[in-house]
């Protein structure tokens, strides 16, 4: 159960700006999609990333206090895939 004083907050960033936060999202994706859901995705160590995780990919990360609990990525349309 979360600490009663914890609040949700979001961070929109790129891997270049905040590599630690984005790496945490890659680890969360591996735990959720590969370990829990059993999807056959390519992983490196404890992280899942794919061809859409480029330097310009925007990541919206959701935290509950200090813990990353979710997020999504947005891929810019003004850059090549």
TIVO-2410 file (N, C-alpha, C; in nm, 3 decimals):
# residues 81
REC num residu      c1      c2      c3 atome chaine
REC   1      X   0.085  -0.117   0.000     N      A
REC   1      X   0.000   0.000   0.000    CA      A
REC   1      X   0.090   0.124   0.000     C      A
REC   2      X   0.059   0.221  -0.085     N      A
REC   2      X   0.145   0.340  -0.092    CA      A
REC   2      X   0.139   0.422   0.036     C      A
REC   3      X   0.246   0.493   0.059     N      A
REC   3      X   0.252   0.585   0.171    CA      A
REC   3      X   0.139   0.686   0.159     C      A
REC   4      X   0.068   0.720   0.267     N      A
REC   4      X  -0.048   0.809   0.257    CA      A
REC   4      X  -0.014   0.951   0.209     C      A
REC   5      X   0.111   0.991   0.219     N      A
REC   5      X   0.148   1.126   0.175    CA      A
REC   5      X   0.200   1.129   0.032     C      A
REC   6      X   0.216   1.012  -0.030     N      A
REC   6      X   0.266   1.010  -0.168    CA      A
REC   6      X   0.160   1.064  -0.263     C      A
REC   7      X   0.205   1.134  -0.362     N      A
REC   7      X   0.117   1.187  -0.467    CA      A
REC   7      X   0.167   1.139  -0.601     C      A
REC   8      X   0.074   1.134  -0.695     N      A
REC   8      X   0.112   1.105  -0.832    CA      A
REC   8      X   0.173   1.228  -0.895     C      A
REC   9      X   0.274   1.206  -0.979     N      A
REC   9      X   0.326   1.313  -1.062    CA      A
REC   9      X   0.379   1.253  -1.192     C      A
REC  10      X   0.381   1.332  -1.295     N      A
REC  10      X   0.425   1.286  -1.426    CA      A
REC  10      X   0.550   1.361  -1.468     C      A
REC  11      X   0.627   1.296  -1.549     N      A
REC  11      X   0.749   1.354  -1.605    CA      A
REC  11      X   0.748   1.324  -1.755     C      A
REC  12      X   0.758   1.426  -1.836     N      A
REC  12      X   0.773   1.408  -1.980    CA      A
REC  12      X   0.917   1.440  -2.014     C      A
REC  13      X   0.986   1.342  -2.073     N      A
REC  13      X   1.130   1.357  -2.095    CA      A
REC  13      X   1.176   1.271  -2.211     C      A
REC  14      X   1.302   1.282  -2.243     N      A
REC  14      X   1.366   1.195  -2.340    CA      A
REC  14      X   1.480   1.122  -2.270     C      A
REC  15      X   1.532   1.020  -2.335     N      A
REC  15      X   1.644   0.946  -2.276    CA      A
REC  15      X   1.767   1.035  -2.263     C      A
REC  16      X   1.783   1.128  -2.354     N      A
REC  16      X   1.897   1.220  -2.349    CA      A
REC  16      X   1.889   1.311  -2.226     C      A
REC  17      X   1.769   1.359  -2.194     N      A
REC  17      X   1.751   1.452  -2.082    CA      A
REC  17      X   1.757   1.381  -1.947     C      A
REC  18      X   1.689   1.267  -1.934     N      A
REC  18      X   1.684   1.197  -1.806    CA      A
REC  18      X   1.701   1.047  -1.830     C      A
REC  19      X   1.824   1.003  -1.857     N      A
REC  19      X   1.845   0.861  -1.889    CA      A
REC  19      X   1.804   0.765  -1.778     C      A
REC  20      X   1.821   0.803  -1.653     N      A
REC  20      X   1.785   0.713  -1.542    CA      A
REC  20      X   1.635   0.687  -1.539     C      A
REC  21      X   1.555   0.790  -1.559     N      A
REC  21      X   1.409   0.774  -1.557    CA      A
REC  21      X   1.362   0.688  -1.674     C      A
REC  22      X   1.418   0.710  -1.791     N      A
REC  22      X   1.377   0.632  -1.909    CA      A
REC  22      X   1.424   0.487  -1.896     C      A
REC  23      X   1.543   0.465  -1.842     N      A
REC  23      X   1.589   0.328  -1.817    CA      A
REC  23      X   1.496   0.256  -1.719     C      A
REC  24      X   1.446   0.329  -1.621     N      A
REC  24      X   1.349   0.270  -1.527    CA      A
REC  24      X   1.223   0.226  -1.602     C      A
REC  25      X   1.181   0.303  -1.702     N      A
REC  25      X   1.065   0.265  -1.782    CA      A
REC  25      X   1.094   0.140  -1.864     C      A
REC  26      X   1.215   0.129  -1.921     N      A
REC  26      X   1.251   0.008  -1.996    CA      A
REC  26      X   1.248  -0.114  -1.905     C      A
REC  27      X   1.292  -0.099  -1.780     N      A
REC  27      X   1.288  -0.211  -1.685    CA      A
REC  27      X   1.144  -0.245  -1.648     C      A
REC  28      X   1.060  -0.143  -1.629     N      A
REC  28      X   0.918  -0.167  -1.598    CA      A
REC  28      X   0.851  -0.241  -1.715     C      A
REC  29      X   0.881  -0.199  -1.838     N      A
REC  29      X   0.822  -0.266  -1.955    CA      A
REC  29      X   0.862  -0.413  -1.960     C      A
REC  30      X   0.987  -0.443  -1.927     N      A
REC  30      X   1.030  -0.584  -1.927    CA      A
REC  30      X   0.955  -0.664  -1.821     C      A
REC  31      X   0.946  -0.607  -1.699     N      A
REC  31      X   0.875  -0.679  -1.592    CA      A
REC  31      X   0.729  -0.702  -1.630     C      A
REC  32      X   0.664  -0.603  -1.689     N      A
REC  32      X   0.523  -0.617  -1.722    CA      A
REC  32      X   0.501  -0.705  -1.845     C      A
REC  33      X   0.560  -0.667  -1.957     N      A
REC  33      X   0.528  -0.734  -2.083    CA      A
REC  33      X   0.594  -0.871  -2.098     C      A
REC  34      X   0.720  -0.884  -2.056     N      A
REC  34      X   0.792  -1.010  -2.074    CA      A
REC  34      X   0.769  -1.104  -1.955     C      A
REC  35      X   0.797  -1.055  -1.834     N      A
REC  35      X   0.790  -1.141  -1.716    CA      A
REC  35      X   0.646  -1.176  -1.677     C      A
REC  36      X   0.557  -1.077  -1.676     N      A
REC  36      X   0.419  -1.102  -1.632    CA      A
REC  36      X   0.327  -1.149  -1.743     C      A
REC  37      X   0.333  -1.084  -1.859     N      A
REC  37      X   0.241  -1.117  -1.969    CA      A
REC  37      X   0.295  -1.229  -2.058     C      A
REC  38      X   0.424  -1.255  -2.051     N      A
REC  38      X   0.483  -1.363  -2.129    CA      A
REC  38      X   0.505  -1.331  -2.276     C      A
REC  39      X   0.505  -1.203  -2.311     N      A
REC  39      X   0.529  -1.165  -2.451    CA      A
REC  39      X   0.672  -1.199  -2.488     C      A
REC  40      X   0.693  -1.243  -2.609     N      A
REC  40      X   0.825  -1.280  -2.659    CA      A
REC  40      X   0.889  -1.156  -2.723     C      A
REC  41      X   0.944  -1.069  -2.641     N      A
REC  41      X   1.007  -0.946  -2.688    CA      A
REC  41      X   1.157  -0.954  -2.666     C      A
REC  42      X   1.229  -0.880  -2.745     N      A
REC  42      X   1.374  -0.874  -2.731    CA      A
REC  42      X   1.409  -0.793  -2.606     C      A
REC  43      X   1.498  -0.848  -2.526     N      A
REC  43      X   1.540  -0.779  -2.404    CA      A
REC  43      X   1.692  -0.776  -2.397     C      A
REC  44      X   1.742  -0.681  -2.322     N      A
REC  44      X   1.884  -0.672  -2.290    CA      A
REC  44      X   1.893  -0.661  -2.140     C      A
REC  45      X   1.942  -0.767  -2.076     N      A
REC  45      X   1.947  -0.767  -1.930    CA      A
REC  45      X   1.807  -0.757  -1.872     C      A
REC  46      X   1.785  -0.655  -1.791     N      A
REC  46      X   1.655  -0.638  -1.726    CA      A
REC  46      X   1.568  -0.533  -1.794     C      A
REC  47      X   1.597  -0.502  -1.922     N      A
REC  47      X   1.526  -0.395  -1.992    CA      A
REC  47      X   1.468  -0.443  -2.125     C      A
REC  48      X   1.354  -0.385  -2.161     N      A
REC  48      X   1.292  -0.410  -2.291    CA      A
REC  48      X   1.286  -0.278  -2.365     C      A
REC  49      X   1.343  -0.277  -2.484     N      A
REC  49      X   1.333  -0.160  -2.570    CA      A
REC  49      X   1.329  -0.210  -2.713     C      A
REC  50      X   1.276  -0.125  -2.803     N      A
REC  50      X   1.264  -0.167  -2.942    CA      A
REC  50      X   1.304  -0.053  -3.035     C      A
REC  51      X   1.277  -0.072  -3.164     N      A
REC  51      X   1.321   0.024  -3.264    CA      A
REC  51      X   1.253   0.161  -3.252     C      A
REC  52      X   1.146   0.171  -3.176     N      A
REC  52      X   1.077   0.298  -3.160    CA      A
REC  52      X   1.131   0.382  -3.044     C      A
REC  53      X   1.225   0.326  -2.970     N      A
REC  53      X   1.288   0.398  -2.860    CA      A
REC  53      X   1.413   0.469  -2.912     C      A
REC  54      X   1.389   0.576  -2.984     N      A
REC  54      X   1.498   0.654  -3.045    CA      A
REC  54      X   1.534   0.772  -2.954     C      A
REC  55      X   1.639   0.842  -2.990     N      A
REC  55      X   1.684   0.956  -2.908    CA      A
REC  55      X   1.578   1.064  -2.897     C      A
REC  56      X   1.489   1.074  -2.996     N      A
REC  56      X   1.388   1.179  -2.997    CA      A
REC  56      X   1.253   1.133  -2.941     C      A
REC  57      X   1.242   1.008  -2.901     N      A
REC  57      X   1.118   0.957  -2.844    CA      A
REC  57      X   1.088   1.029  -2.713     C      A
REC  58      X   0.965   1.076  -2.700     N      A
REC  58      X   0.921   1.141  -2.576    CA      A
REC  58      X   0.858   1.035  -2.486     C      A
REC  59      X   0.897   1.033  -2.360     N      A
REC  59      X   0.843   0.938  -2.264    CA      A
REC  59      X   0.765   1.016  -2.158     C      A
REC  60      X   0.641   0.976  -2.136     N      A
REC  60      X   0.562   1.033  -2.027    CA      A
REC  60      X   0.559   0.927  -1.918     C      A
REC  61      X   0.621   0.958  -1.806     N      A
REC  61      X   0.637   0.863  -1.696    CA      A
REC  61      X   0.550   0.905  -1.578     C      A
REC  62      X   0.481   0.808  -1.519     N      A
REC  62      X   0.392   0.834  -1.406    CA      A
REC  62      X   0.453   0.775  -1.279     C      A
REC  63      X   0.469   0.859  -1.180     N      A
REC  63      X   0.527   0.818  -1.052    CA      A
REC  63      X   0.423   0.830  -0.941     C      A
REC  64      X   0.431   0.741  -0.846     N      A
REC  64      X   0.358   0.753  -0.720    CA      A
REC  64      X   0.465   0.771  -0.614     C      A
REC  65      X   0.482   0.894  -0.569     N      A
REC  65      X   0.596   0.926  -0.485    CA      A
REC  65      X   0.722   0.901  -0.567     C      A
REC  66      X   0.817   0.825  -0.515     N      A
REC  66      X   0.941   0.801  -0.590    CA      A
REC  66      X   0.934   0.682  -0.686     C      A
REC  67      X   0.823   0.605  -0.683     N      A
REC  67      X   0.814   0.482  -0.760    CA      A
REC  67      X   0.749   0.503  -0.897     C      A
REC  68      X   0.815   0.456  -1.001     N      A
REC  68      X   0.759   0.458  -1.136    CA      A
REC  68      X   0.650   0.352  -1.143     C      A
REC  69      X   0.529   0.394  -1.179     N      A
REC  69      X   0.417   0.300  -1.183    CA      A
REC  69      X   0.355   0.285  -1.321     C      A
REC  70      X   0.396   0.367  -1.417     N      A
REC  70      X   0.341   0.354  -1.551    CA      A
REC  70      X   0.396   0.460  -1.644     C      A
REC  71      X   0.350   0.455  -1.766     N      A
REC  71      X   0.392   0.555  -1.862    CA      A
REC  71      X   0.361   0.514  -2.004     C      A
REC  72      X   0.396   0.601  -2.095     N      A
REC  72      X   0.381   0.571  -2.236    CA      A
REC  72      X   0.485   0.652  -2.312     C      A
REC  73      X   0.502   0.618  -2.439     N      A
REC  73      X   0.594   0.693  -2.522    CA      A
REC  73      X   0.517   0.754  -2.638     C      A
REC  74      X   0.568   0.865  -2.684     N      A
REC  74      X   0.512   0.932  -2.801    CA      A
REC  74      X   0.625   0.950  -2.900     C      A
REC  75      X   0.601   0.908  -3.021     N      A
REC  75      X   0.703   0.916  -3.124    CA      A
REC  75      X   0.672   1.035  -3.214     C      A
REC  76      X   0.766   1.124  -3.224     N      A
REC  76      X   0.746   1.245  -3.303    CA      A
REC  76      X   0.724   1.211  -3.450     C      A
REC  77      X   0.641   1.288  -3.515     N      A
REC  77      X   0.613   1.264  -3.657    CA      A
REC  77      X   0.700   1.348  -3.749     C      A
REC  78      X   0.782   1.433  -3.693     N      A
REC  78      X   0.870   1.516  -3.777    CA      A
REC  78      X   1.012   1.459  -3.785     C      A
REC  79      X   1.031   1.334  -3.740     N      A
REC  79      X   1.159   1.264  -3.752    CA      A
REC  79      X   1.135   1.132  -3.822     C      A
REC  80      X   1.237   1.074  -3.885     N      A
REC  80      X   1.218   0.943  -3.950    CA      A
REC  80      X   1.204   0.833  -3.846     C      A
REC  81      X   1.146   0.722  -3.885     N      A
REC  81      X   1.130   0.608  -3.793    CA      A
REC  81      X   1.262   0.538  -3.775     C      A
***
